[in-house]
């Protein structure tokens, strides 16, 4: 039995990688991060519209949207391939929420009218919808959103794809709602996180009108979050692979004592250890993507274990790759910190490794 990517998936990965190499080099990422930091205190949107438009031409926003609504109708495994490639290039675009979690929520729980209104626009890249569901993976302080008579009250933190035209909001009862960015009663605030390539925000609702997804249940909410977790894990894999590749390339050209440092046994062992930790996780990501597409009801434990494990592996690779670079690893000239921070961000979003292990144990009946 051969378990790997299909020819079409390989072409998708290679086409996207070539596009990002041309349109989203480190200089473009650095410029986005600077603009995002400059606009953090204002409501001015920070989007890499040039990259987003190119991704729309490649069909990336339409990935999981059915063909009947203008999409290409691919699978979560295809989305994992895309997420890994985006992570490899630390691409500063909306994907996890707007292209994966939201289309899935609309497909599983939206009404016919909601699908007709939103899915074609998402598929064409004409709109971005963020996801305010972090409270379902661990509420912080007094955060949480309640729904009463078609209106929302409360506070949602760490909103994914925050610079959006609308948001998918999860309430404390497991319901899902669509809220337009210009709806009355919303207070917005950009939050400062380690990853400047992905703006994150806080939403405060005060009797804010919202459109409920009629088919939303706790099970649908869990499936949507699991998909988001798988994308973050794949993103970590891509970022960690890029850091490993950069460390190996640096070790082959940096000289000390008249020899390239890659010839030293300690450096060779460190690079080999990074590769040995990272390579098995690729099959883990593929399996989780396959399971999410074929048996989503059974994928919860796999996804929890995947994200928890890759969070630990990613942190090790980020640390070790920086050590191989020595002092240069901390400079903005090399830019390793963009990948380092990306891995740190992915580790925390939608569940830390500790919480995910508890969820996996509970799902298997190991704890009450």
N, C-alpha and C positions, 0 to 999 in steps of 0.2 A: 504494500500500500504506500502510495506517495502522498504526503500531506504538504502542500505548499501552495504558492500563488499560481493562479491560472495565467495563461498568456495575456489575456485581456487586463488582468490586474497588474501584471508587470508593466504593460504598456502605459496604464494609467499612472503608475508610480513614476516611471521614467519621464513621461511627458510633463507631469507636474513638477518633478525635480528640475528639469531643464528650464521650465518657465520661471520657477522661483530663483534659480541661479542667475537668470538674466534680469528679473524684475524686482527681486527682493534680496539684494546682496547686503552684507553687514552695514555698509554705509547707509542704505535705505532704512534698515532697522534702527540704526543709531539716530537717524533724523526723526523717525516716528517717536522714539522714546523721548527725545528732547522736546518735541511739540506736545506730547502727552503731558509731560511734567509742567510745561509752561501753561497749559490750559487746565491744569488740575483744579485750580481755585475758581474757575469760571464754568459756565454751562456750555461753552463752545465745544462742539463735537470734535473729536480727534479720530479720524478714520483714514486708513490707507486706501482711499478710493481708487487709485490707479491699480493697485494689486487686486482689490476686490473685483473691479471690472474685468480684469484678465481672468480671474478664477471663474467668473460667471460665464465667460466665453468657453472655458474648458468644461463647463457643466458641473462644477464642484457644489454650488448651492443646491443643485437639483438632484444630488446623488440619491437621497432616500425618498424622494417624492415620486409617487406613481406617475406613469406615463400619461394617464388620463387627466392629470393636472399639470402637465407641462414638464414633468420630471423625467429622469432616466431610469428610475425604478431599480436601483442596485441594492446591495445588501449591507448590513453592518460590517461585514468583513472588508468590503470595499472602502467603507468609511474609516476603518482602522488603518488601512493602507494610506489613505489621504492624511489622516491625523499624524501618523508617523512622519510623513514627508514634510508636513507643515512644521512639526516640532524640530526636525533636522535643520530647518532654515530659520527657526524662531520667527515665523511669519506673523506679523502684527495685524491679523484679520480675525473677524468673527467666524467661528466655525462650530465649536462644540455645542453651543446653544442654538444658534440660528439655523444651522444646516443639519443638525442631528436631533437634538432633544425636542425642539419645537415642531418640526415636521412629523416626528413620531407621535407626539402628543395629539396633534391635529388628526393624524391618520387613525389613531386608536380611539380617541375620545371626542373629537370635534363633530359638529353637526355637518350636514351636507352644505349648508350655506357658509359655514365657517371655512370648510375646505375649499370651496369655490372662491371665496374672497381672498384667502391668505396663501394657499399653496402655490398657485401660479406666480404670484408676486415674489415669493421666496425662491422659487425655481429660477426665475429670470434674474435674480440678484437685485431686484428693484427695492427690496425692503429688508431690514434687519430686525429680528425679534430676539430679545434677550431672555434669560431664564432666571427668575428669582425663586430658587428652590433650596437654597443652602440650609434653611431652617429644618428641612426634612432630614438632614444629615447631621443635626446637632445644633439646636437653637442656642444663641448667645445672648446672655443677659435677658433683657425684656423683649427680644426680637420675636417675631411671629406675626402672621397675618390672619385675621378672621374675616369671614364673609357673611353678610346679612342683607337679605333683600336686594341682591345684585350690586352691593357696594362693599368695598374693602376698607378695613381699618388695621393699623398696625405698622410694623417695620420689617423690611427685608434687607438683609446685609449680604455683601459679597455677590452682587448680581452679575452673572456671566454675560458677556457681550453687552455691557452696560450702555454703550453709545448706540442706542437702538431706536426704532420707530414705534415699537410696542414691546411689551414684556409678557412672558408666560409666568404667572404667579401662582405658587402653591399655597393653599391655606392650611390651617392647623387641622382641619377635618379630612384632608386628603383630596380636596377639590382643586381643580385647575381653572385659571381664569386668564383671559386676554385683556390687557389694559393698554390703551393707546398712550403714547408719550405726552400728548397734549391734553389728556383727560384732567378735569379739575380735581383739586384736592391732593395733588402729588407734590412732595418735596423731595428734591434730588440732591445727592452729595457724592462727589467723587472720593473714593477711599484710596489711601496711599498703601500700596503693597510692594513687594520686592520686584515684581515683574512689570516693568514699565511698558512692555509690548502689548499688554492686555489690560485696558482700563477696567476697573471694578468699581461698583458704586453701591450706594445705599438708597433705598426708596422708602419714604414714609407716606402712608396712605391715611387720609381723613375723609371718610365717606366718599371714597373715589368710585365712580361707576366702572363696572367691569362686566365682561361678557364671559359667562361660565361655559366651559366645555361640558356638554350634557353627559357624555359617557365617562367622565373622570371617576376613577375609583382608586383605592389605595394600591391595588395591584398595577394599574396603569401608571400611577405616579412612581412606583418602584421600578418598573421597566424603563421609564424615561430617565430616571436617575442612573440606573445601571448602564444605560447607553452612554450617558455623559461621563461616567467613571471609566468606561472602556476607552473612550476617546482621550481622556486625560492620561491614561496609562500608555496608550500608543504614542501620544505626544512626548511623554517622558522617555520612551524608548528611542524615538527619533533624536531628541535633544542629547541623550546620553551617548548615542552612537556617533553623533557629530563631535562631541567632546573627545571621545576615544580616538576618532580619526585624526582630529587636530593634534592630540597628544603624540600619536605615532609619527605623524608628519614632522612635528617639531623635534622629536627625538632623533629623527634621521638626518636633520640638518644642523642642529645646535651642537657646537663643539666645545669641549673642555679638555684641557691637558693634551691637546693635539688629536683628540678622537671625538667622533660624534657620540653624544651621550647615550644613544640607542645601543651602542656596543657594550655598555656597562650592564653587568648582570642584574643589578638591582632595578634598573629602569626597564629592562626586558621583562623581568618577572612582574613588575607592576602593570605594564601594558597587557601582558598575558592574563593576569588575574582579572583585569577589567573586562577583557574579551570573554573569559570563561564565565564570568557572572552574567554578562549581558546577553550573549548569544542565545541561551536557552529561553530567555523571556520572549523572543520573537515568536516562537511556536505557541507560547502561552497566549500572546495577544491574538494570534490567528485563531486559536481554538475558541477563545472567548467571543471573538467576532462571529465565528461560525455558529456557536451555540446561541448567541443573541438573535441570529437570523432564523435558525431552524427550530430551536426549543427555548424561546425566551423565558418561559415559565420556570425552566430549570437552570437558568444562567446566573441567578443571583449569587450563589456561593462562589462560582468560578470568578465572577467579576470582582467580588470583594477580595478574594485571595490574590487575583491578578494585580489590582491596584495597590494593595498592601505590599506585595512582594516587589513590584517595580519601583515603588517609592523608596524602598530600602536600597535596591540595586542602583537606582538612579543617583541617590545621594552618595553612595560609595564611588561610583564612576566620576561624578562631578568633583569630588574631593581629590581623587587620585589623579585625574587628568590635570587639575590645577597644580598639583605637586610636581608632575612631570615638567610643567612649564617653568617651575621655579618662581622667581619674582615677577617674571613677565606675565604669569597667569593672572595677576591681580590688576593689570593695567587695562585701560580702555582701548589701547592700541590693538591688542590682541582680541579683546571683546569677549573672552570666555565667560565673563560674568553674566552676559545675556542668557546663555544656555544654563548656567548654574542657577540663576534666579528662576528661570522657567521650570526647572525641575523642582525647586523649592515650592513654587506656586502650585504646581500640579499635585504635589504631596499633600497639601492642606485642603484643596478644594474638594467638595462633595465627599468628605470623609478622610480622616487621617488613618494611617496604618493601624493604629491601636483600635480605633472605633470599628474599622472594617473587619478586623479579626473577631471582635465581639459580635458583630452582625453575622458573620459566617458561622460562628459557633452556635449562635442562637438559632439560625436557620436550619442547622443540622441537629438541633435538639440536644446539644452538648451542655448548654446552660439555659436557665429559665429566663 
